[in-house]
Amino acid sequence: MLGQRLEIRQGQGLVITPQLQQAIKLLQLSNLELEAFVEAELERNPLLQREDAEPGDANDALPEAAETGDRAEMSFDEGGSAQAADAVDARADDLYGDAAPGERTSDRMTDEAQPGLSDWSRTGAGGGLPDGEGREQPDTRDATLWEHLQAQASQAGLSPADHAIALTLIDMVDEGGYLRGDLAEVADRLGVDPARVEAVLTVCHGFEPTGVMARSVPECLKLQLLERNRFDPAMACLLDHLDLLAKRDLAALRKICGVDAEDMAEMVAELKALTPRPGAGFGGEPAQTVIPDVHVRPDPAGGWKVELNADTLPRLIMDKRYHGVVAAGARSDVEKTFVADCAAQASWLVKSLDQRAKTILKVASEIVRQQDAFLAFGVEFLRPLTLKTVADAIEMHESTVSRVTSNKYVSTPRGVFELKFFFTAAIQSSDGGAQHSAEAVRHRIRSMIDGEGRDGDVLSDDRIVELLKEAGVDIARRTVAKYREALRIPSSVERKRMLRAG
């Protein structure tokens, strides 16, 4: 029989609060993403302020609030962030799909929120404008490829309709200068005849740089050869078989093109003088410089010194005195709720940033301890390392280590590396000794192949396997082939042709 009844059951469960979800999210943000997030929070929360804010900023009317007793500062103390330490170290499957507080401002985390985009190159020594203050300054940045092509299209004498077609085609050009897209789709979208689109593209093929807006590498090279009056049937046949040229199969090319060895050498030399990426010489969006989150330096006392990069750590404070003034002035329930929410969010964000910095330092220190041989002797001594190994050593969950090492970089005496670089698969030793890092094995394979020209011998994948096994590395031939292809190294047959061709 079916019936209804009331029961009381006791159980355990983990509830991820919005604040906890925010703290976990902060772990995996890069320093640029974190800076944008902090800027958005500073704009949204009036109780937050940068620790190094100048007088006259957010709360100039309350200068006394700068005292330590009136503010909750972000400090690296163990006791103040114990709750955040336990909260941040959560499994990946503990997260809810709800948006975290502050995520609603993610739509503002775009270009306008990114710091460091102002151009101060024309300011004088005293911080003011140079001579001619107030006058419009010329735009000195390099023109992009698209701006260059659009300017030529405006001066090509095209009809308004053809000019619109040309601009549509220019929008389909990639950074290398190649036209990416289907002309039939363009004609259908614009409601014109495909032949007309082809005719406009022919006009665009006359734009500078020569070869721009080509649809393939052979077409790009053909346009450059036509300008030099060096396009003939033999050269056309060579362009149709560039795959043989890439394989250095010159004997087959000579037979197909019907030329002798001297003519073939001249044709190949002409192709080498051309530009396969005509758009590469134009300005584009400035590349973002990698800013390391951690610095590793030799310690005079021995070992390595691991330090956080202070420039990437936003130091925030919550002005408690200003909070008291605002809270006292709140009258309605809505105002009181808003002030209370801002205070809670500000306090939690300060603690979360504190714990984020400490967790990054903790993980980076353990990685340096595990990979000290790499720092001292080079990539050949890179040890196999997994997320679980680091997580067990620092007593954190594996997913926490994964979040910390995402989009984080470390500056070492051997260069700047992403923290993920130090996690490599293990390859067994043939003599039962210590395992070898996959990255170290790839380095050995490259070193062997780089020495082929000096030794006069080309190593096959089977021979590389034999040499590695003699060195104590137990590896399969297909693994060697996979690593070689990942390093973009041709096969032994292709390398032999390249050595014969000189």
N, C-alpha and C positions, 0 to 999 in steps of 0.2 A: 504493500500500500504506500502511496505517496502522501507526504505530509510536510509541514513546515515546522521548524523549531529554531531557537536561538542558541548559539554556541559562542563561547569565549575561548579563543586560542592564543597561545603565546608563541611568538617566533622572533627570529632575528632577521634584520635586513639592513642593507646599506642604502641610505638616501643621499643622493648627490644634490646638494643645495646649489642654487645659482652662483653663489660666491665661490663655492668649491670648484664648480665647473670652470669659472673664470680663472682661478688659480692654476688649474691644470692646463687650460688653454695658453696661458702666458708662457709656460715652459717651452712650447714648440715654436714660439714666434722668433723670427730673426731680429737682429738689433734694429733694422730699418722698420720692420713691421711693429716692433714694440714701441719705437719712437712715435710712429703714427698713431698707435693706440693710446699712448699717454697724452699726446696732444689733444686727441678727441675727448679724453676724460677730463683734462684740464679745462677745456672749453665747456663741458657739460656740468662739472661739479665745482661750485664756487668755493668750497672748503679746501680744495686741493691747491697746492702751490709748489713751485720748484724751490728747492732748498737754497739755490743761489740766485733767487729772484732779486732784481734791483729794487731799491726803494722807489716807491711811487707806482709799483705794479698793482697787484690785486687788492691789497688792503693797506694802502698808504696811510689811511686814517688811524691805523692801529699799530704804531711802531713798536709798542711794548710787546706785541705778540711774538716778536723774534726771540724772546727768552725761551730757554729750554723747557721751563716748567709749563709754558702755555702751548706747546706744540708737541705733537706726536711725531717724532722723526724716524726715518728709516735707518736703523742701525743693525749691525751684524752681531747681534747678541744671541746666544743659544736659547735663553729662556723665553724671550719675547715672541719667538716664532715657532715654538714647539707645536702649537696647534696646527699652524700652516704646514709644518713638516710632515705631520701625519696625514694631512688632508691632500697634499699634492701627490704623495706617493700612492696613487690609486691605479687599479687595473684599467686596461683599455675598454673592457666590456662593462665597466661601471657607469659609463657616461649615459646621460639621457639625451634625447634629441632636442630638448628645449634650448632656446637661445640663452646665452649667458648675459648677465648685466654688462652693459657696455657694448655688447654685440650689435645692439640696435644702432650704435653709432658707426658700425663698420662701413656704412655707405659713405661716410665722410672720410674714411681712411683711404683716400685717393690722392691724386697729385697735389691738391691744395693742402693736404695735411702733411706732406712730406717735408722735412726740414732741409735746410741747406740749399734751397733752389734759388735764393736771391743772388744777384750778380753785384758784388761790391768791387769789381775790378776797376771801376772808374772813379772811386772815391779818392779824395786827396789824403795827404798825410795826417791831417787833423780830423778826418772822418767826414768832412764836408764834400760838396761837389767841387770838381776842378773848375778851371776857367770856363766861362760860358754857362754858369749855373742857370738852370731853368730851360736851357735850349734842348731841343730834341736830339737825342744821341742816335747815331746811325747803328743799324743792326749789323754787327761784325761777325756773327756766327756764319759758318759755312752753309751754303744752300744745300738742301737735300736733293736727292735724285729726282724725286717727284716734282719739286718746285722747279728744277732745271728743265724737266720735260714739259711741264705746263707752260713755262715761259716760251719755249720753242713752239708749242702748239698754238699759242696766241699770235705768233708772228709767221705762221706757215701759210696764211692766206686761205684758210679753210672757210667754207660756208658755216653758218651757225649750227646746222644739223651735223655736219662733219666734225666741227669743233667739239660738239657734245659727245660724239662717238670717240674722238681722240682722248678726251678727258676720262671717259669711262675705261678705255683701254689702259691709260696711264695708271689709273687706280688699281689695276690688276698686275702691275709690275712689282716684282720682289726686290729685295735689297741688292741682289746680284745683277739686276738689270733685265731679268727674263720675264716674259709675259706668261703669267699663270692663269689659265682659264680657257674656256671653250668659246670660240668666236660665234658658233651657231647659237649658243645660249645668249650671248650679248646681242646678236641680231634679233633674236626672238623677244628679248626683254625690252629692247628699244623700238621694236616694231619696224625694222628696216630690212632690206635685202642683205643676205650674207655677203654677196659680192661687194656691196658698198662698204661693209666693215673691213673686208680684205683690202679694198682700195685705200681706205684711211690708214690701215696698218702699214701698207707699203710706203705711204708718205712718212709715217712715224719712223720707219726704218732708216730714214735719212737724217734723223736727229743725232745730235752728239750726246754721248760718245758713240762712236761707230760700233754697231753690233747690239745696241740697246733694243729692248722689246722683241728680241728673238724668242722663238718658242722652244729652241733646243740648242745644244752646244754646236752641232754641225751648222745650223742656220746662223748662229752668232759668228762663227769663224768664216762662213761664206760671205757675210756682209762685209767683214773686214778685208777679206781677200779681194772682193769686187772693188772696194775703194782703192786698193793698191794695184788694181789691174793684174792680179796674179791668179785669178780663178780660171782654170782650164779643165778639160775633161779628166786629165790625170789627177788633178787636185780634187775634183768632184768625187772621183772614185775613192780617193784616200779618205775624204770626209765621210763617205758612206760606210767605211770600214774602220772607224776609230777604235773599235774593240780589239782589232788585231794590233793596232799601234800600242794600245795599253798593255797588251801581252808581249810586246817587243818581237812579234813574229814578222820581221822585216822581209824574210824570204817570200812568205805568202803575199805580202803587200806588193812587192815588186812584180810578182807574177800577175796579180789582179790588175794593177795599174799599168802594166806594160812599160815599165821604166827600168833603167839599170841602177846599180848601187849608188852611183854618184848623184843621179837625179833624185833618188829616194832620200838621200842624206840632205840635199838642198830643200826638198819639200818639207821634211820633218823640221829642219831649222826654221823655215818660214812659219810653220805652225807654232813653234815655241816662241816666236817673237810676237804672237798675237795675244790678246787679252780674253781669257775665257769668262771673266766676270767683269763686264764693262761698267757696272754700277758700283763696284766696290770702292772706287776712289772718291765718292761723294759723302758729304757729312750726313749723319743720321742722328738718332737719339743718343745722348752721351751715355757711355757705359757706366754702370754703378761699380765703384771701387769696393773690393771686399775689405771690410773692416773686421779684424779679428776680435773675437769676444774674450780670448784668453791669450796671455803672453807666457811663453816658456823660455827661460834663460838659464845658462849654467850657473850653478851656485858655487861661489868661491870656496865654501866649506865642503863641496862635493855633492854630486847629484844634480837635481834640477829644481829650479824655483818656478812655481806656477802662480801666476797673478792674474786677476781679472782686469780687463781693460776698462778703466774707470770712465773713459769717454763714451762707452756704450751702455752705461748704467744710469738710467734716469733716476735722480734722487728727489723724491717727493716728500712733502710734509703736509700734515693736516693742522690747520690753524684752529686750536681749541678755543682760544679767546674769541676769535671772530665767530666761531660756532656758537659760543655762549651769547654773544650780542644778537646774532640772527635768531637764535632759538627764543630769546626773550621777547623779540619783536613779533614773533609769529602769533597770529590771532586765530585764524580758522584751522579746522582739522586738516584741510588740504595742505596748508603752509607747514604745519607741524610735521605732517607725514613726509613732506618733501625734505625738510631739514634733517629729520631723523634718517631718511634713506641716504642722503648725501654723506652724512657723518659715518654711517655704517660702511658705505661703499669706499669712502676715502681711507678709513682705518684698515679695511681688508686689503685694499690695493697696495698700501704701504707695506703691509706684512707679506703679501704675495710677492712683491718685487724683491723684498729682502730674502725670502726663501728661494726664489728663482735664482738669484745670484749665488747663494750658498750652495744650491744643488749643482749648478754649472761648475763651480769650483771643485766640488767634491768629485764629480764624475771626471772632469778633466785631470785632476790629480791622480786618480786611479789609472786612467788611460796612459798618462806619462809614466807612471810606475811600471805598468805592464810592458810599455814599448820603449824603455830606456835604451835598449840596444840599438834600435833604429835611430834615435836621436844622436847616439854616440858614434855609430859606425856606418849607417846608411840603410838603404831600402832592402838590401840583401838580408838584413838581420831583423826585418819586420816579423813579428811573431803572430801566429794565428790567435785571433781574439773574437769573442762573441759577446753579445749584449748580456747574456746570462752570466758570463764570467765576471763582468764588471758589476752587474746587479748584485750577485752573491757577495762580492768583496765589500761593497759599501752598504749592504743590507737594505736594498731598495728593490722595487719591482722592476722587471725587465722592461715593461712598457714605459716606465718613468725614464729610464736610461735612453730609450729610443726617442722619446720626446725631447730630452735635453740635448741630444746629439744632432737633432734635425736642424739644418740651416745655421749651425754654429761653426765658427772657424777658430783655429788656434795658430798663432805665430810662433814658429820654432826657428832655431838656427839653420834648419834645412829648408825653410820656406813656410808658406802659409797653406794649411791643409784644413779640409773639412773634418770634423770629428768622426764622421762616418768612415773616413779613409782608413782609420786604424783598425776597423773591424773587417777582417779578411777570413776566408775559409781556410781550413786546415788540409794539408796534403800529407799523407802518411810517409814516414821514412822507410826506405828499403832495408835498412839495417836494424830496424826496431828502435831507433833513437827518437829524438824529439821531432815533433811534427814541424812542417814547413808552411810558411804563409803563402797563400796563392799569389799575393802581390810580389813577394820575393821571387817566386818561381817565374812569374812573367818577366821580371827584371833580368833573370838569368837567361831566359830564352832570347830576349832582345840583345843582350850582350853577346851571346853566341853568334847570332845572325849578323850583328854589326861587325864582327871580326872576320866574316867570310872573305871580304875583298882582300884583306891582308894575307890570309892563308891560302888564297887561290882555290878554295874548295867551298861548295855549296852544300849545306847540311839539309838533309831531308828530315821530315818529321820523325821517322823511325830512328834516324841517327841521333836526333836531339833527345829522344826518349832514352837511348842507350847512354848518352853522356850524362843525363840527369840521374839515371839510376846508378852510374858509377860515382856520382857525387852524393848519393844517399837519398835521392828523391824518387819515390815510387809513384809514377804517373803514367796514365794511359796515352796512347797515340792520339785518340780523338780529343783528349783534353789539351794536348799540345797544339793541335790544329785549331781548337776553339780559342786558346789564348793568343795564338799567332794572328788569327783573323781579327780578334778584338784589338790587337795592336796595329792593325792595318798593314800587316807585312805580307807581301805576295808569297805564293807557293814557291817551292824550290825550283820547279820548272821555269816559272816566270823570272825568278832571280837569276837563273843561268842565262836566259836570253838577255837580260839587262846587263850582265857582266860582259857578255860577248859583244853587245852593241856599244860598250864603252861608256 
